[in-house]
């Protein structure tokens, strides 16, 4: 099982509802902690999590052929 770069570029919905909710919560918590600690890495991680939850697409999951959407 390798990483498929061509599949990662395709923008197909691969983040399900439950996964989306988890990403929203984790992103908000990460950004909240980053504000108080001044951590740039946590801020970037939070922004990436919120972005992937909003777009319902994750390039890492696409590349690894992981789909959490119900069929």
N, C-alpha and C positions, 0 to 999 in steps of 0.2 A: 504494500500500500504506500504509494508515493504521493507527492504533491503535484497536482495537475495545474500548471500555470494558465493554460488556455481556458480551462473551466473556471478558474478563479476570476478571470476578466469578465466572463459573462455575468450579467446582472439579473439573476433569477432569484425569486423569493425563496429563501431557505431558513428563515428564522420564524419559528412558530409562535403562537400566542403566549404560552407559558414562558418560553425562552425570552421573548420580547419583554415581558414583565420583569423577569429576573435581571435582564440587562438594564432596564430603566432604573430599578432600585440600586443595583450595584454601581451604575454610573453616577447617580446622584450622591450616593454615600461616598464614593471615591472623590468626587469633586468637593464635597463638603469637608472631608478630611484634608484634602490638598489645600483648601483655603486656610485652614487653621495651622497646618504644619509648613506650608510653603513649598510643598513637593511638586515639582514640575512633572515628574513621571506619573504620579497619581492623577494629576490634572489631565494629562494627555490620555491616560487609560480611561478616565471617566468620559471624556469627550468622544473617544472611539466607541465605547460601549453605548452611549446615548445615540450616536450617529447610526450605528448598526441596528439599534432597536427601532429608531425612527424610520429607516429605510427598509427594514425587514430583510436585509441582505448583509451577509458577512463574507468577505472575500476569503478568509481563512477556512471557513466551513465549506465554501464552494470548492476550494482547491483540494480539500480532503474528502470531498464528496459526502458531506454530512448535511442532512436535511431534517429539521425538526418540525416542519409543517405537516399537518394532518392531510392525508390524501383523500 
